[in-house]
Amino acid sequence: MPATSRTTALRRGLAAAAALPLLMGALASCGYGSKATKDTTVEAKGEKLSADEVRLGYFPNLTHATALVGDQEGIFQKELGGTRLKVSTFNAGPSEIEALNADSLDIGFIGPSPAINGYVKSKGSNLRIVGGAASGGVKLVVNPDKIKSLADVKGKRIATPQHGNTQDVAFLNWVAEQGWTVDPHSGKGDVSVVRTENKVAPDAYKSGSIDGAWVPEPTASKLVSEGAKVLLDEASLWPGKKFVITNIIVSQKFLEAHPDVVEAVLRGSVRTNAWINANPEKAKASANAKLKALTGKPLGDKVIGPAWPSIRFTDDPLAATLQAQADHAVKAGLLEKPDLKGIYDLKPLNKVLKAEGRPAVADAGLGVE
């Protein structure tokens, strides 16, 4: 489809979604589109667990590097033994939630907004968050000729990936904290919020149609490579500079039927994060090698170099920050107040952490009874 047709289709989709009671439900993603991009099955060796196969989904994105590296290095398959690992990559949260709901996906790495919306729209029946994967990796980058201070953002055109997605909510919340007003649906006000797909943002910046963007990595560093400057790292706005950007979710049906498989995937995630944190340069190269395999092109040094250190890889799902992000969406008028009680089941993760000699993580009162 030509770029103009894709843009028109996206705008029509956004207009239709604006009428939904839960606006974020259809659009909460990182903004890379809505189709699965590639499926692979890894050769299984060893003793099989309770399932013949586990279907794992993630994005070809640096904030999903736990999945990239765990897949690339064979860590997940090692923990699964004779149970086959089938991997599907997605370009947006809604399509991953759809796959989970359609029983074509068992476990997925996903951002907070689609996890919240998938849970709320199903009235708590389709998924659980069972672990964390990453924190941070989101920045406000701007044209330094037009914006030299945070106050200069007023009156400018700032891109976010999608209407109601995680970064859109964060930016609208930040704008409100500055005392400025923006209509959350049209994006018009003291700042013009321009909903722009991440893959389109660099060209939009070069053409001058946007003055900056509140975006995840590697898009932020791609813009910097085009001459933009980092004005604000979102991590600086959160206690301890930590906020969830990637969770691990599981189908409730699969969790009930195959807890041993879920534990194996979580053990793979925990061990992958430990390897990433102990070997940052090797891990960066591994993630980039997987990106090349999935997309046909690795990230250049000028992009992955500054992007990688801004992402913190953590097993803790940072549950309190998920609640805060939901509260920000409600405050912005993008989401009806959700009941998130039961969205977490951290018992399998805490079992894995205990076996690894690690402390348990908390669900902020949002766990299953």
Residue pairs with C-beta under 8 A, 6 or more apart in sequence:
1 9
3 200
7 200
10 197
13 26
13 27
14 27
14 162
14 163
14 195
16 26
17 23
17 25
17 26
17 27
17 163
17 164
18 163
18 185
20 26
21 336
22 117
22 120
22 121
22 335
22 336
23 163
23 164
23 185
23 334
23 335
24 113
24 116
24 117
24 164
24 165
24 169
24 329
24 334
24 335
25 94
25 117
25 118
25 120
25 121
26 94
27 94
27 162
27 163
27 164
27 165
28 93
28 94
28 111
28 113
28 114
28 116
28 117
28 162
28 164
28 165
28 166
29 92
29 93
29 94
29 95
29 111
29 113
29 114
29 161
29 162
29 165
30 59
30 61
30 63
30 92
30 93
30 111
30 161
30 165
30 166
30 167
30 198
30 216
31 92
31 160
31 161
31 162
31 165
31 167
31 196
31 197
31 198
32 59
32 61
32 91
32 92
32 161
32 197
32 198
32 199
33 91
33 92
33 197
33 199
34 91
34 92
34 94
34 95
35 90
35 91
35 95
36 57
36 88
36 89
36 90
36 91
36 95
36 99
37 60
37 89
37 90
37 91
37 294
37 295
38 88
38 89
38 294
39 86
39 87
39 88
39 89
40 86
40 87
41 53
41 84
41 85
41 86
41 87
42 71
42 74
42 76
42 77
42 84
42 85
42 86
42 87
43 77
43 84
44 77
44 80
44 81
44 82
44 83
44 84
44 85
45 77
45 81
45 82
46 81
46 82
47 81
47 82
48 81
48 82
48 83
49 80
49 81
49 82
49 83
49 258
49 260
49 261
49 264
50 257
50 258
50 260
50 261
51 83
51 254
51 257
51 258
51 261
52 83
52 84
53 83
53 84
53 85
53 86
54 80
54 83
54 84
54 85
54 86
54 106
54 107
54 254
54 258
54 261
54 265
55 86
55 87
55 88
55 104
55 105
55 106
55 107
56 67
56 71
56 76
56 85
56 86
56 87
56 88
56 105
56 106
56 107
56 108
56 265
57 87
57 88
57 89
57 90
57 96
57 99
57 100
57 105
57 107
57 108
57 109
57 110
58 64
58 67
58 68
58 71
58 87
58 89
58 90
58 108
58 109
59 67
59 89
59 90
59 91
59 92
59 96
59 109
59 110
60 68
60 89
60 91
60 290
60 291
60 294
60 295
61 216
61 218
62 68
62 137
62 216
62 217
62 218
62 287
62 299
62 304
62 307
62 308
62 311
63 111
63 134
63 137
63 216
63 217
63 245
63 246
63 311
64 109
64 133
64 134
64 246
65 134
65 276
65 283
65 287
65 311
65 313
66 109
66 133
66 134
66 246
66 269
66 272
66 273
66 276
66 313
67 109
67 133
67 269
68 286
68 287
68 290
68 291
69 75
69 272
69 275
69 276
69 283
69 286
69 287
69 290
70 76
70 268
70 269
70 272
71 85
71 87
71 290
72 286
72 287
72 289
72 290
72 293
73 272
73 275
73 286
75 268
75 271
75 272
75 275
76 85
76 264
76 265
76 268
76 269
76 272
77 85
78 268
79 264
79 265
79 267
79 268
79 271
80 261
80 264
80 265
80 268
81 264
83 261
83 264
88 99
88 104
88 105
89 294
90 96
90 99
90 108
92 114
93 110
93 111
93 113
93 114
93 115
93 118
93 165
94 114
96 105
96 108
96 110
96 114
97 110
97 114
97 117
97 118
97 126
97 127
99 105
99 108
100 106
100 108
100 118
100 126
100 127
100 249
100 251
101 118
101 122
101 126
103 251
103 253
105 251
106 250
106 251
106 254
106 258
106 261
107 130
107 248
107 249
107 250
107 251
107 254
107 262
107 265
108 248
108 249
108 250
109 133
109 246
109 247
109 248
109 249
110 246
110 247
110 248
110 249
111 165
111 166
111 245
111 246
111 247
112 166
112 244
112 245
112 247
112 321
112 322
112 325
112 326
113 164
113 165
113 166
113 169
113 325
113 329
115 127
115 129
115 247
115 249
115 322
115 343
116 322
116 325
116 326
116 329
116 335
116 338
116 340
116 343
117 335
118 126
118 127
118 249
119 126
119 127
119 338
119 340
119 343
120 338
120 339
120 340
124 339
124 341
124 342
124 343
125 252
126 251
126 252
127 249
127 250
127 251
127 252
127 343
128 249
128 250
128 252
128 255
128 342
128 343
128 344
128 345
128 368
129 247
129 248
129 249
129 317
129 319
129 322
129 343
129 344
129 345
130 248
130 249
130 250
130 255
130 262
130 266
130 344
130 345
130 346
130 348
130 349
131 247
131 248
131 266
131 269
131 270
131 315
131 317
131 346
131 349
132 244
132 246
132 247
132 248
132 314
132 315
132 316
132 317
132 318
132 361
133 246
133 247
133 248
133 269
133 273
133 313
133 314
133 315
134 244
134 245
134 246
134 311
134 312
134 313
134 314
135 235
135 242
135 243
135 244
135 245
135 311
135 312
135 313
135 314
135 318
136 233
136 234
136 235
136 241
136 242
136 243
136 245
136 310
136 311
136 312
137 216
137 217
137 220
137 245
137 307
137 310
137 311
138 167
138 170
138 214
138 215
138 216
138 217
138 220
138 233
138 234
138 235
138 245
139 214
139 215
139 217
139 220
139 230
139 231
139 232
139 233
139 234
139 310
140 153
140 158
140 171
140 174
140 212
140 213
140 214
140 230
140 231
140 232
140 233
140 234
141 212
141 213
141 215
141 220
141 223
141 224
141 228
141 229
141 230
141 231
142 152
142 153
142 156
142 158
142 211
142 212
142 213
142 228
142 229
142 231
143 205
143 211
143 212
143 227
143 228
143 229
144 227
144 228
144 229
146 152
146 156
146 211
147 153
147 156
147 211
147 212
147 231
150 178
150 231
150 232
153 178
153 191
153 212
153 231
154 178
154 180
154 190
154 191
155 190
155 191
156 191
156 192
156 211
156 212
157 191
157 192
157 194
157 209
157 210
157 211
157 212
158 171
158 191
158 192
158 193
158 194
158 210
158 211
158 212
158 213
158 214
159 193
159 194
159 195
159 196
159 201
159 204
159 205
159 210
159 212
159 213
159 214
159 215
160 167
160 168
160 171
160 193
160 194
160 195
160 196
160 213
160 214
160 215
161 167
161 168
161 195
161 196
161 197
161 198
161 201
161 215
161 216
161 219
162 168
162 195
162 197
163 185
163 187
163 195
164 329
164 334
164 335
166 216
166 245
166 325
167 214
167 215
167 216
168 193
168 195
168 214
168 334
169 325
169 328
169 329
169 332
169 334
170 214
170 234
170 325
170 328
171 193
171 214
172 182
172 184
172 193
172 328
172 332
172 334
173 328
173 331
173 332
174 214
174 232
174 237
175 181
175 182
175 189
175 190
175 191
175 193
176 182
176 331
176 332
180 189
180 190
180 191
181 189
181 190
182 188
182 189
182 190
182 191
182 193
183 189
184 332
184 333
184 334
185 333
187 193
187 194
187 195
194 204
194 209
194 210
196 204
196 210
196 213
198 215
198 216
198 219
201 210
201 213
201 215
201 219
201 222
201 223
202 219
202 222
202 223
202 226
204 210
205 212
205 213
205 223
205 226
205 228
206 226
212 228
212 231
213 219
213 220
213 223
213 228
214 234
215 223
216 245
217 307
217 308
217 310
217 311
218 299
218 303
218 304
218 307
220 230
220 307
220 310
221 302
221 303
221 304
221 305
221 306
221 307
222 303
224 230
224 306
225 300
225 302
225 303
233 310
234 243
235 241
235 242
235 243
235 310
238 321
242 312
242 314
242 318
242 321
243 318
243 321
243 324
243 325
244 317
244 318
244 319
244 321
244 322
244 325
245 311
247 317
247 322
248 265
248 266
248 269
248 317
250 262
254 261
254 262
255 262
255 345
255 348
259 348
262 348
263 348
263 351
263 352
266 348
266 349
266 352
267 352
267 355
267 356
269 315
270 315
270 349
270 352
270 353
270 356
270 358
271 356
273 313
273 314
273 315
274 356
275 283
276 283
276 313
277 313
280 308
280 309
284 304
284 308
287 308
288 298
288 299
288 304
289 298
291 297
291 298
291 299
292 298
298 304
299 307
315 349
315 353
315 358
315 361
316 361
317 344
317 346
317 361
317 363
319 344
319 361
319 362
319 363
319 364
319 366
320 364
322 340
322 343
322 364
322 366
323 340
323 364
323 366
326 335
326 338
326 340
329 335
330 336
330 337
330 338
340 366
341 365
341 366
342 366
342 367
342 368
342 369
343 366
344 363
344 364
344 366
344 367
344 368
345 367
345 368
346 360
346 361
346 362
346 363
346 367
349 361
350 360
350 361
353 359
353 360
353 361
354 360
